Amino acid sequence: MRTLLCIFALGLFALPASALERDRDGYFHTGDGVRYKKVAFINVKVYAIDHYMKDLPAQKSKQAVIEADVDKRFSWKMLRSVEAEKIRNALREAFAKNGYSDGGKIDSFLGSIGKELKEGDAVTISYDHAKKTTTITTPGGSATVPGEAFMKATWSIWFGKIDQPQLGDSLLNKF
């Protein structure tokens, strides 16, 4: 018994990934990372991002997270200021890269990004399983788009085809 206490006290015992605990709001924090943009020959930090899920899929994979029809969300914190048009264009390109082309839903979603996102600004993208809606909230406003297919397209931006695949891995690093 004394040996077991020493192991815990020294931090030599690691809990398995399945021991992930819910936050106070009932969500699992599955991981976090930083979005980089290559400018000339350097990578600049654009935003820090966290991912949360109300329930975890049985399989730990990016595709399982995309497909999961559960309450989930992304939270960003801008690490530099970026013009609204640049953010909207990057997200449009990401939807296209992942094969989603419903321009009306994309435009509605991106309409909430009406002004420059400044360093320190927060952006939240959340999916409500019961209502089957994806909501984006920015300092410039918010928009809610219906449909499970739109949620999957949105989650594919970070867990699907992406120019920074290690970001998706980071968003599952606690899972």
Buried (B, 14 or more C-beta within 10 A) or exposed (E): EEEEEEEEEEEEEEEEEEEBEBEEEEBBBBBBBBBBBEEEEEEEEBBBBBBBBBBBBEEEEBBBBBBBEBBBBBBBBBBEEBEBEBBBEBBBEBBEBBEBEBEEBBEBBBBBBEEBBEEEBEBBBBBBBEEBBBBBBBBBEEBBBEEBEBBBBBBBBBBBEBEBEEBBEBBBEBB
